[in-house]
Amino acid sequence: MQIQKHIIDNIEVYSVDDSLKKIIDFFNNGIFSHVAIVEKDRFLGVISEDDVLDFDQGKKVSDYRYNLEAFFVRKDSNWLDVLETFARNEANILPVLGNDDEVLGYYDLTDIVGFFIDTPFFTEPGGIIVVAKGIKDYSFSEIAQIVESNNTRVIGAFITDIRNDVIQVTIKIGASDLNEVIQTFRRYNYNILFGNNDDQFLEDLKERSDYLDKYLNV
């Protein structure tokens, strides 16, 4: 999946010799969280809207060069790496660099999220299962084998959380009836966090006495 067509080349790139007032004016007139700074046409870093609020606008960017952040993506970075960089740096814009560290343009978070939403993970019909297992005990090949052993297919899967050596994987499969798949995951010692027929969901319904009769009569 190519995202290079989403590179925006009409957003300003500033020099380390520019005044901070120019940077402040950029933020005041736009909606972006960061802007790229170059030195002799090579990427030096990004400056954030939050940081410039504490700077003396009468000075140059060079006076605060050590406050610049150094995140970016390359032109050949894949869309997952781009999304990860957005999330890790809490940014809504990312500079895209070429082979010589020149700034080719930017990715806008809104464009990339829209690109992600248009992928088959969201557009293909099917069901979602969220599973958890020890980080040393799971494998994507095993997950695929479990799904395919139930005569369906994996549309997509990605890691959505890692905590205390437990990994959480969200899986989209090409079936709406997930019961058999869920039971197979349990036999392989996966904890089911979400699924159309998740036992925890049914247990929650049973514990709500107002809904018990309605549930039993379905």
N, C-alpha and C positions, 0 to 999 in steps of 0.2 A: 504494500500500500504506500503510494507516494504522496507526501504532503508538501513537497517543495513548491507546488503551485500556490500554496497559501502564504508564501513569504511576501511580506509587505515592504515595499521599497520607498514609500512616500512619507515615512516618519523620520524626523530629524535625528541625526547623529552629531554629537558635540565634541569639540576639541578640548583637551586638557587646558588649553590657553584661554578658553572662553570664560566670561564672567559668570558668577553664580546667578546673577540676575536673569541672564538668558535662560538658565535651567529652570529657575523659579517660574518665569513666564511660560515656559513649555508646560510645566505641570498645572499651572493655573488655567491654561487654555485647553487642557485635555483631560483624559480619564485614566492615564497610564500610571503604573506604579513605579516604573524605572525608565531610565534612558541610557543609551550606550555612550561611553566616552572613549575617544581615540587619541593616540599620540603618534604623530607622523603617519597617519592613515592606518595604524595598527591598533587593534582593540586593546584597551587598557583595563576596562572594567565598566560596571554600571553604577549609577548613582540613584538612590531611591528618593521618592517624594518625601517620605518621613524624615530622612536624614537632613535634607536641605533646610527644613524648618529650623534646625538648630545651628545652621551655618551663617556666617556673616556674608550677606549678599553683595557687599562691596568688594569681596575678594574673588579670586579666580578659582576654577576647579582644581588647578594644580596645588593650591594651598591645602586641599583636603584629599589629595590623591591616595593617601593611605587609608582613607575611609571608604574607598570604592570596593564594591563586591565583585567577585570574579566568576559569575556564572554566565553560561552561554550554551548554545548548541551548535553543532556543525551542520553544514548543508546536507550531508549524508546521514544525519542522525535519524533513527526511525521514530515513528509517532509515539511509541511507548516511552522511549527515552525523553522525548519532548514533554510528554505529560508528566513524567516523573520530575523533570527539572522545574516545571511550573509549580508542582506541589511542594517540592523540597524548599523552594525559595520564596514561596508565597507571593508570586509575581503574576501580573496579568499580561506581561509582554516579555519576550525573550529575544536577545540579539542572535542572529544567525551568522556564523563566520565561515569564510572561505579558507582555502589552503594556506594563504599567506596572512591569516588572522585579520583580514579586512572584514568590515561589517557589510554583509550583503543585504541586510534588511532585518525584519523582525517577524516573529510569530505572535499573533494575537490569541490569547487564551480562548476567547469566544469562538474563533474560527476552528481551533483545534478540538475543542469539546464538540462542536457541531460535526466535525469530521468523524470523531469517535462514535457519536450517536448514530451516524449513518452506516456504521459497520454491521455485518450480519449478526454480531452478538446481540444487537438491539432490534434489528429489523426482521430477522428470521423468526417464524413462529416456533414455540417450544416452551420449556419450563426452566426455572432457575432452582438450583440447589446450592446451598452454602455448607461446606464441610470443614471440619477442623481435625488436625492430627499432629502428633509430635513432629518437629521439623526434620528429625532424622529418620522418620518412619514412613513418610509419604513419598510418592513420585507421580509425576504427570502421566507416565506410561501406565502405571497401575490405575490411576483415575480413568484414563481412556479405556483400559481393558474392562473395568467394572461397568462403565456405561455401555460399551459395545457388546458386552456379554448379555445385555438385556435387549438386544435387537434395536438399538437406537444409536445415535451418533453424537459426538461432542461438537457443538457449534463454536464454542469458545470457552476459555477458562483463564483466570488470572488470580494472582495472590492479592488478597484484599486486606490482610493484616498478619503481622508476626508479633507475638507477645509471649514472653516467658517460655520460649522454645516451643511454642505451639503456632502452627501456621494455619491460616484460614484461606480457603480457596473458593471462589465463586465460579460456578459451572453453568453454562447454558447448554441444554441438551435438546435434541430434536423430538421431544415427546412432551405431551401435556400431563399424562398420567405418570407420576413419578414414584408410585409406591414400590414397585419392584426394584427400581434403581436404588431408592433409599434403603430398602432392606439389605440389598447387596453391599452397599457402603458400610452398613452397620456390621455385617459379617466380617468385613475387613477392618473392623475396629476404628472406623471413622465416626466422629461425633457429628450429628446432623444439626446445624444451627438454623437452617431454613429450608423448607421444601413444601410443595403443595399439600403433601400428606404427612407432614412432620408430626410425630407423636406429641411433642411439646405443645403444638398448636391445639391438638385435640384435648390434651390435658387441661389447657387453659380454659377451653370451652366447658369442660366438665366441672371445673371449679367455680364457674359462674352459674349459680343455680337458676338465674333468670333465663339462661339460654339452654339449660339442659334438656327440657322437654322438646324444645324446637329442634335441637340437634338430633335427638333420638328418633324424631318423627320424620326426618329428612329421608 
